[in-house]
Amino acid sequence: MQLTEQQATRLASGCEQLRLNLSDQQQQTIRAYLENLLKWNQAYNLTAIRDPDDMVIKHLLDSLSIVPYVKGHRILDVGTGPGLPGIPASICDPDHHWTLIDSNGKKTRFLVQMKAELKLDNVSVIKGRIESVPASQRFDTITSRAFSSLQNFVGVCLPLLEEGGELLAMKGLVPEDEIEALQQQALEIRIEPLNVPYLHEERHLIVVKRTHTG
């Protein structure tokens, strides 16, 4: 299932608006990922969004909006589903190694197929729950797009964070109650508005890291 010229143009324009300097090959790879997602979604229901126009905006451009905030070399995408934001972001920056984890077997099979087909050498796929990741594995940045509440995300992922690393929780409206629930912990929390091209809804990135002591 191929993207129309209009959809491909909107994707390219959105990437420009996000100031992502992507090569033609990178853009082709991102398009191929979405075309595969559209095809697999018909059989396996990997995502509730089914319209290609919406997918370009609400899946691809939404995922790519966090790329400037990703730091370090080892990145973990928790509850990645069909690879969001991990696959588009990993295509954008081959210097980062992305580990994608999800407990849904259909979704991780899709991810393994995409890793092979799109030659994503900087991607690893884990089928399982985040609680099964050993604490000896540490990551510089941990992302979450639709994983759980902010409190739960911080609770399970903070132990896997490298010193000085950051948790990036993608949200719509600012989750004031969820942020309030974390106030008693020794955490630095900041809110970054995300401007997703062509999206007429609010998006925010909640950035969490440990407070430096001493």
Secondary structure, DSSP 8 states (H G I E B T S, - for coil): ----HHHHHHHHHHHHHTT----HHHHHHHHHHHHHHHHHHHHH---S---HHHHIIIIIIHHHTTGGG--SSEEEEET-TTTTTHHHHHHH-TTSEEEEEES-HHHHHHHHHHHHHTT-TTEEEEES-GGGS-TT--EEEEEESSSS-HHHHHHHHGGGEEEEEEEEEEESS--HHHHHTTTTSSEEEEEEE---TT--S--EEEEEEE----
